[in-house]
Amino acid sequence: MTLTRKGGLLAALSALTLVVVLSPAGPALAEDHGFWYGADGFGPGPANASAPFEEPSCGAGHKYGGYIGKIGGADLVGTGNTTGYGPGHTTAWNSTYAADANANHFNYNPPLGVGAGGYWFGYGPGATDGTGLGPYAWGQRQGQWALGDWQRLYANGAHRMPLRILWMDVEVPGKYGWGSDGNANRQVFNGFWDYVTNAKQGIVPGVYSTAAQWNSIMAGHTSIPNTWEWTAQTSRKASPSPCPNSFSAADISAVFFGGQSAGSAHAAMWQWSLSNTADYDQIDSNKAPPN
């Protein structure tokens, strides 16, 4: 999920200690030891044309268990799009795929997946879209925009997103304002985290990145033990058979970051793909992601 494919110690401690507990009583039932399989951004969409929808990878018989699309980003902010709203301005939100994932989630009992969710492409302190804000305030502004874009897309239920993690997409070192100052970079993320948390809208902040990129961007300030994580590694082919049934099997070894491992309580998703045209995701409902 890259753009080409479409405050200080107190603030740092704040982002580590303010924890919102929105998990349901127990993990949702899911196939393959509690894992669902889905897609994000450009897709792909389901393998079939009617519900229940099937995942177009891993062989037949796996449900389309989720879709995460781009609801906005600092890269989209401009005079004609003052909050960086995604749908209508980027092909990385596909309303059909989102609706298909939601059909599986809402129309069956138990649900066939986690449904749709959204991510927001973040910029670092070196690219503040002309606001002139400091790092922490810039992160807050992005959190404000992202929540606004979430609510705008939700539109009183028109586009439901039951996976209520608002992912901040953090990549690439040396680009998109992410410079060499790990402390300043972390303050941006802390501002985003705090704003989304303190808004108390029932939406939890999370982060999408890779271990290598996170460690480079947040150098010296990497720890996020209580933040929902979505990691990415292009280490598995687009259509493995059978589907991976854990994050830690020898042929997978999904690498999380910020002090978390595959077994951590907030290690929720892993994106795999060896293709430039498809992003596939493995979603761990054993961790009871908020929805």
C-alpha positions as CSV (number, residue, x, y, z in Angstrom):
1,M,0.0,0.0,0.0
2,T,2.3,2.7,-1.2
3,L,1.6,6.2,-2.6
4,T,2.8,5.2,-6.0
5,R,0.1,2.5,-6.1
6,K,-3.0,4.0,-5.3
7,G,5.5,16.4,21.2
8,G,8.0,15.7,23.3
9,L,8.4,13.0,26.1
10,L,4.9,13.8,27.5
11,A,3.3,13.2,24.1
12,A,5.3,10.1,23.6
13,L,4.1,8.7,26.9
14,S,0.6,9.7,26.2
15,A,0.5,7.7,23.0
16,L,1.8,4.7,24.9
17,T,-0.5,4.8,27.9
18,L,-3.9,6.0,26.7
19,V,-5.6,2.7,25.8
20,V,-9.2,2.5,24.6
21,V,-10.8,-0.9,25.1
22,L,-13.4,-1.5,22.5
23,S,-13.0,-5.2,21.9
24,P,-16.0,-7.5,21.9
25,A,-16.4,-10.2,24.6
26,G,-14.5,-12.7,22.5
27,P,-13.0,-13.3,19.1
28,A,-15.2,-13.8,16.1
29,L,-15.5,-17.2,14.6
30,A,-13.3,-17.5,11.5
31,E,-11.8,-20.1,9.2
32,D,-8.3,-21.5,9.5
33,H,-7.7,-21.1,13.2
34,G,-9.4,-17.7,13.5
35,F,-7.9,-16.0,10.5
36,W,-9.9,-14.2,7.7
37,Y,-8.5,-13.4,4.3
38,G,-9.2,-10.1,2.5
39,A,-7.7,-7.3,0.4
40,D,-7.0,-3.6,0.5
41,G,-6.5,-0.5,-1.6
42,F,-6.7,-1.4,-5.3
43,G,-8.0,-4.9,-4.4
44,P,-8.6,-7.5,-5.8
45,G,-12.3,-8.0,-5.2
46,P,-14.1,-11.2,-4.6
47,A,-13.7,-14.2,-6.9
48,N,-17.5,-14.4,-7.4
49,A,-20.4,-12.1,-8.2
50,S,-22.9,-12.8,-5.4
51,A,-22.9,-13.3,-1.7
52,P,-21.4,-15.1,0.2
53,F,-18.3,-13.6,-1.5
54,E,-15.2,-15.7,-1.8
55,E,-11.5,-14.7,-1.5
56,P,-9.7,-14.7,-4.9
57,S,-6.6,-16.4,-3.5
58,C,-5.5,-19.5,-1.5
59,G,-7.7,-21.8,-3.5
60,A,-11.5,-22.1,-3.4
61,G,-13.7,-22.0,-0.3
62,H,-12.3,-19.0,1.6
63,K,-14.6,-16.1,2.4
64,Y,-13.8,-12.5,1.4
65,G,-13.1,-11.6,5.0
66,G,-12.4,-7.9,4.8
67,Y,-11.5,-4.9,2.7
68,I,-9.5,-1.9,3.8
69,G,-9.6,1.1,1.5
70,K,-8.0,4.6,1.5
71,I,-10.4,7.0,3.0
72,G,-7.9,9.9,2.7
73,G,-4.4,11.2,3.1
74,A,-2.1,14.2,3.4
75,D,-1.1,13.5,-0.1
76,L,-4.6,14.5,-1.3
77,V,-4.9,17.7,0.7
78,G,-5.3,20.8,-1.6
79,T,-7.6,23.7,-2.4
80,G,-10.2,21.4,-3.9
81,N,-9.9,18.8,-1.3
82,T,-9.2,20.5,2.0
83,T,-9.3,17.4,4.2
84,G,-7.6,14.9,1.9
85,Y,-10.7,12.9,1.4
86,G,-10.0,9.7,-0.5
87,P,-13.1,8.3,-2.2
88,G,-13.6,10.1,-5.5
89,H,-9.9,11.3,-5.4
90,T,-8.1,8.0,-5.4
91,T,-8.6,4.5,-6.9
92,A,-7.4,3.0,-3.6
93,W,-10.9,3.1,-2.2
94,N,-13.3,0.7,-4.0
95,S,-16.9,1.0,-2.9
96,T,-17.9,-2.3,-4.5
97,Y,-15.2,-4.3,-2.7
98,A,-16.1,-2.6,0.6
99,A,-19.8,-3.4,0.1
100,D,-19.0,-7.0,-0.7
101,A,-16.9,-7.4,2.5
102,N,-19.8,-5.7,4.4
103,A,-22.3,-8.1,2.9
104,N,-20.3,-11.0,4.2
105,H,-20.0,-9.3,7.6
106,F,-23.6,-8.1,8.2
107,N,-25.8,-10.6,6.4
108,Y,-24.6,-13.8,8.1
109,N,-24.6,-15.1,11.6
110,P,-21.9,-15.5,12.6
111,P,-20.3,-12.9,10.4
112,L,-18.2,-14.0,7.4
113,G,-15.4,-11.6,8.1
114,V,-14.6,-8.3,9.7
115,G,-16.2,-6.1,6.9
116,A,-14.7,-2.9,5.6
117,G,-12.3,-0.5,7.2
118,G,-10.2,2.5,6.2
119,Y,-6.6,3.9,6.2
120,W,-5.3,7.4,5.9
121,F,-1.9,8.2,4.3
122,G,0.2,10.2,6.8
123,Y,2.9,12.8,6.1
124,G,5.8,13.5,8.4
125,P,6.9,16.8,10.0
126,G,8.9,17.9,6.9
127,A,5.7,18.2,4.8
128,T,2.9,19.9,6.6
129,D,0.9,21.0,3.6
130,G,1.5,24.6,4.2
131,T,0.1,24.6,7.7
132,G,3.4,25.5,9.4
133,L,2.4,23.4,12.4
134,G,4.9,21.7,14.7
135,P,5.2,17.9,14.6
136,Y,2.7,17.0,17.4
137,A,0.1,19.6,16.2
138,W,0.6,18.4,12.6
139,G,-0.2,14.9,13.7
140,Q,-3.3,16.1,15.5
141,R,-4.4,18.0,12.4
142,Q,-4.0,14.8,10.3
143,G,-6.0,12.9,13.0
144,Q,-8.8,15.5,12.7
145,W,-8.8,15.3,8.9
146,A,-8.8,11.5,9.0
147,L,-11.7,11.3,11.5
148,G,-13.6,13.8,9.4
149,D,-13.0,11.8,6.3
150,W,-14.2,8.6,8.1
151,Q,-17.4,10.3,9.1
152,R,-17.9,11.9,5.7
153,L,-17.6,8.5,4.1
154,Y,-19.8,6.8,6.7
155,A,-22.5,9.4,5.8
156,N,-25.1,8.3,8.4
157,G,-24.6,4.7,7.5
158,A,-24.4,4.9,3.8
159,H,-20.9,3.3,3.8
160,R,-20.5,1.3,7.0
161,M,-17.0,0.4,8.2
162,P,-17.4,-2.2,11.0
163,L,-13.7,-2.6,11.4
164,R,-13.3,0.4,13.6
165,I,-9.5,0.9,13.4
166,L,-8.4,4.1,11.7
167,W,-5.0,3.1,10.2
168,M,-2.3,5.7,9.8
169,D,-0.2,4.6,6.8
170,V,3.4,5.4,7.7
171,E,6.0,5.0,4.9
172,V,8.6,5.8,3.3
173,P,11.9,6.8,5.1
174,G,13.2,10.0,3.5
175,K,9.9,10.7,1.6
176,Y,6.5,12.2,2.4
177,G,8.0,14.4,5.1
178,W,9.5,11.6,7.1
179,G,13.1,13.0,7.7
180,S,15.9,11.7,9.9
181,D,14.6,13.1,13.2
182,G,13.0,10.1,14.8
183,N,11.7,12.1,17.8
184,A,9.9,14.6,15.5
185,N,8.5,11.8,13.4
186,R,7.2,10.1,16.5
187,Q,5.5,13.3,17.7
188,V,3.5,13.3,14.5
189,F,2.3,9.8,15.1
190,N,1.6,10.6,18.8
191,G,-0.5,13.6,17.7
192,F,-2.6,11.5,15.4
193,W,-3.0,8.7,18.0
194,D,-4.0,11.1,20.7
195,Y,-6.5,13.0,18.6
196,V,-8.3,9.9,17.3
197,T,-8.3,8.4,20.9
198,N,-9.5,11.6,22.7
199,A,-12.2,12.3,20.1
200,K,-14.1,9.3,21.7
201,Q,-16.0,8.5,18.5
202,G,-15.7,4.7,19.0
203,I,-12.8,4.6,16.5
204,V,-9.4,3.3,17.6
205,P,-6.0,4.4,16.0
206,G,-3.8,1.9,14.4
207,V,-0.7,2.0,12.2
208,Y,0.2,0.3,8.9
209,S,3.9,0.0,8.1
210,T,6.7,-2.5,7.9
211,A,9.3,-3.3,10.5
212,A,12.1,-1.9,8.4
213,Q,10.3,1.3,7.6
214,W,8.9,1.9,11.1
215,N,12.4,1.3,12.7
216,S,14.0,3.7,10.3
217,I,11.4,6.5,10.5
218,M,10.9,6.3,14.3
219,A,14.5,5.6,15.1
220,G,15.0,5.7,18.9
221,H,11.2,6.1,19.4
222,T,9.7,2.9,18.0
223,S,7.8,1.4,20.9
224,I,4.0,1.0,20.4
225,P,2.9,-2.0,22.5
226,N,-0.7,-0.9,22.8
227,T,-1.4,0.2,19.2
228,W,-3.2,-1.9,16.7
229,E,-0.7,-3.0,13.9
230,W,-1.0,-3.9,10.3
231,T,2.3,-5.1,8.9
232,A,3.3,-5.6,5.4
233,Q,5.8,-8.0,3.7
234,T,6.0,-9.0,0.1
235,S,7.2,-12.4,1.2
236,R,4.5,-14.7,-0.1
237,K,3.0,-15.2,-3.5
238,A,-0.4,-13.6,-4.2
239,S,-2.3,-17.0,-4.3
240,P,-0.8,-19.4,-1.8
241,S,-2.5,-22.7,-1.4
242,P,-3.5,-23.4,1.3
243,C,-4.1,-20.1,3.0
244,P,-1.6,-19.3,5.8
245,N,-3.2,-20.2,9.1
246,S,-0.9,-18.3,11.4
247,F,1.4,-15.3,11.4
248,S,4.3,-17.3,12.6
249,A,4.5,-20.5,10.5
250,A,8.0,-21.1,9.1
251,D,7.0,-20.2,5.6
252,I,5.3,-16.9,6.7
253,S,7.1,-15.3,9.7
254,A,5.1,-12.1,9.5
255,V,7.3,-9.4,11.2
256,F,5.5,-6.9,13.4
257,F,7.3,-3.9,14.9
258,G,7.4,-1.4,17.8
259,G,8.0,-4.2,20.4
260,Q,5.2,-6.4,19.1
261,S,5.4,-9.9,17.7
262,A,3.0,-12.1,15.8
263,G,1.4,-13.3,19.1
264,S,0.9,-9.8,20.6
265,A,-2.6,-8.7,21.5
266,H,-2.7,-5.9,18.9
267,A,-0.9,-7.6,16.0
268,A,-4.0,-7.7,13.8
269,M,-3.2,-7.9,10.1
270,W,-0.5,-9.0,7.7
271,Q,-0.4,-7.9,4.1
272,W,1.3,-10.1,1.6
273,S,1.8,-9.8,-2.2
274,L,4.5,-10.5,-4.8
275,S,2.4,-8.5,-7.3
276,N,2.2,-4.8,-8.0
277,T,-1.5,-5.1,-8.8
278,A,-2.9,-6.8,-5.8
279,D,-2.7,-6.5,-2.0
280,Y,-3.9,-9.5,0.0
281,D,-4.4,-9.5,3.8
282,Q,-4.5,-12.0,6.5
283,I,-6.7,-10.8,9.4
284,D,-6.5,-12.3,12.9
285,S,-9.9,-12.3,14.6
286,N,-8.3,-14.1,17.6
287,K,-7.1,-10.6,18.6
288,A,-10.8,-9.4,18.7
289,P,-10.2,-6.2,16.6
290,P,-12.8,-3.6,17.5
291,N,-15.9,-3.7,15.4
